[in-house]
Amino acid sequence: MPVRVAVNGFGTIGKRVADAIAKQPDMQLVGVVKTRPSFEAEVAVARGYPLYVGGDGNVEEFRSAGIKVAGSVDDLFRGTDVVVDATPDKVGRQQAAKYASANLKAIFQGGEKPDVAELSFSALANYDAAKGKSRVRVVSCNTTGIVRAAAVLRAHYGVERWEATLVRRAADPTEVHKGPVNAILPTFQFPSHHAPDAQTIFPDLAISTTALVVPTTLMHVHVNHVRLRRPPATTEEVVAAFRETPRFQVFRSADHVEGTPQVLEYAKDHGTSRGDMMKNVLWEDGVRLAGNELFFFQAIHQESIVVPENVDAVRAMFNLAPNANASIAVTDLALGLRD
Ligand code: NAD
């Protein structure tokens, strides 16, 4: 029997997670939840996803907009094993009691504080710890990017110290009321919240982060400086370690990918769903090892990087795969992330 998955909140993250769940061989997307009629609600129906009304929404509003709904969120939860909460920041926590009283396992997103769940999760880092758990939090886009890279560097070389500056996108492309439009905004928080968030997964990771927001919607970029414990002899070995790990895309010089616009153009040219880039993006020219000091840039597509992690979280919570590699292999094949 496939695990029955509901997605509560069908926005930027929810609609992508719903598509990803619908593609998995061992999961069934039993429904998605919206609060208001919209073109996205119509897309859900067109894709054959049963659409339910949640939050303060009402079924009549959908019916009068000509959008077919299957019922209310309570109807959906009666036939669900796990809910992926993809509601806005802090709304997930308000929903937690509802999930518990419906006897559902739940996956929360990085906009919630860590204590909403039993553990924070990223598949390459701590898949086994999520096995059989009832409440798991997939860390945010930036933290997912850091933790994936940390999983590689810790396993191969050990990490003595890591400093990262996060150049953050101002908004998602549809967030028309957010900014800045013409400014660079330093975040006056030391460290920024990303370092402690990464430490919810790797408590002993000696990392410090700072952040600034810039006027773009096209991905975040991290500027990393890492002191390795057991450095390899060459930069090429580090590049190879990233390249051979799932969920990393390392561009060559010959690809002529100068920055984030070309990364997303590459994704569109490869026909990925919504032009998404679910892998950490590195450039071989943007990695440099000098003794034990490693410098590298990585770009993170905020709208999609956490999507495969949500799928793996379901698999871990229901013991559907023996280990991280097995789960990642199934997820990534279904999502077209494997070469
Ligand atoms: P979003 O605003 O794009 O989507 C949230 C959706 O939930 C909207 O459609 C909204 O109408 C709906 N909603 C609101 N209240 C609801 C309720 N009570 N019941 C059901 N649906 C409800 O938000 P998002 O960007 O998808 O973010 C969702 C979560 O994912 C947040 O925790 C966020 O921090 C996290 N996240 C976002 C990004 C990103 O860059 N967008 C990246 C990683 C993680």
Boltz pocket constraint, residues with backbone or C-beta under 6 A from the ligand:
constraints:
  - pocket:
      binder: B
      contacts: [[A, 8], [A, 9], [A, 10], [A, 11], [A, 12], [A, 13], [A, 14], [A, 33], [A, 34], [A, 35], [A, 36], [A, 54], [A, 55], [A, 56], [A, 85], [A, 86], [A, 87], [A, 88], [A, 89], [A, 90], [A, 91], [A, 109], [A, 110], [A, 111], [A, 112], [A, 139], [A, 140], [A, 141], [A, 172], [A, 302], [A, 303], [A, 306]]
      max_distance: 6.0
